[in-house]
Amino acid sequence: MCWAIVAAEVVAAGLKAKNPDKDLLELSSQELLDCCKEEKRKCYTYSTKKALEWIRSYGIMKEEDYPFKGYKCPCRHKTEEQDIYEGSEELDLILQGKKETYQHAILIIGFGYDEKEDKNYWIIKNSYGKDWGVHGYGRIARKSSLPKGKSNLIFRTCYPIVPKL
């Protein structure tokens, strides 16, 4: 289910970045969990790609209209009374990296530099909740001692290109 949470949050973050004067939306990861075809490997970044494609094609409801339950339910059809945030042709996916068997998705929300450790890092938000890391957030090294600086933790990325509303 991490793939659904990450997809909903990355689209919400993209909309906020393009529309800083608007409130940050809470989009329904439950809708994605219920309506998108989940990959065999469950929590896998390809499922995040599928979720972003779903949003581009069908839009996504707000969390308050399609609340999170934490398990797969029958897909609910959208009604005219519910707010639906539509995808667009601009919501294109850019994929990089190798196909690997890692089975977890995280949201990269920023970056920083730790002077004490002399290391650059990514700031991540995990889908495990506020009890994980520091209130649900953590850091992953941005540079690696592996050849060509490849990270042993981040192999595939996908993100939406979000239009301004």
Sequence and secondary structure as in RCSB ss.txt:
>XXXX:A:sequence
MCWAIVAAEVVAAGLKAKNPDKDLLELSSQELLDCCKEEKRKCYTYSTKKALEWIRSYGIMKEEDYPFKGYKCPC
RHKTEEQDIYEGSEELDLILQGKKETYQHAILIIGFGYDEKEDKNYWIIKNSYGKDWGVHGYGRIARKSSLPKGK
SNLIFRTCYPIVPKL
>XXXX:A:secstr
 HHHHHHHHHHHHHHHHH TTS    B HHHHHHHS   TTSS HHHHHHHHHHHHHH EEBTTTS   SS    
    TTS EE   TT  B  BS         EEEEEEEETTTTEEEEEEE TT TTTTBTTEEEEESS SSGGG 
 SS   B  B     
